[in-house]
């Protein structure tokens, strides 16, 4: 699962990023409201975790502009403004949920995953069911990819790549599309960087009976490895 974290407090942002990445999420960080909309549009997150007190643009203004621009990503507001009036204002502006600081990390994670499940985004042409392929599956609760019901040891980028390919097993996904999903909003990174992630993931899939195949000019796909002779 991909999370856009819009939070100007560096301590909170670092703590949440590390915690969620340990739990299998891909986290894109943003420190100010002025850049939040660009990151939102570029990264296509599953959920946005949005602080209200931001430099540049207030969080409510970010949310209002995002909804006006047609961005329907589920939004969890995380803020020190915890009055009933603040919660009502945030929800009426377009937020899907609201959690006041200080908060419990397990509760925050549970609410984020509930928002993601409710939205259930998939790639075009993908099945609405949780993707499974040759013993690989995405765990609906944790977001991790499991092989034979055991979580695979993947980096955040490898996980993002494998999840994208699992959404369309046997069908090629363009290199450019995968780059957007694996390196969201990272304009300084060259497109060829996706090849490094592909190489590493291919090695980790070697013992699973699944091959990560390169189709020149088309992209990458997953297919079942041939049976040994």
Buried (B, 14 or more C-beta within 10 A) or exposed (E): BBBBBBBBBEEBBEEBBEBBBEBBBBBBBBBBBEBBBEBBBBBBBBBBBBBBEBEEBBBBBBBBBBBEEEBEBBBBBBBEBEEEEBBEBBBEBBBBBBBBEEBEEEEBBEBBBBBBBEEEBEBEEBEEEEBEBBBBBBEEEBBBBBBEEEEBEBBBBBBBBBBBBBBBBEBBBEBEBBBBBBBBBBEEEEEEBBBEBBEBBBEBBEEBBBBBBBEEEEBBBBBBBEEEE
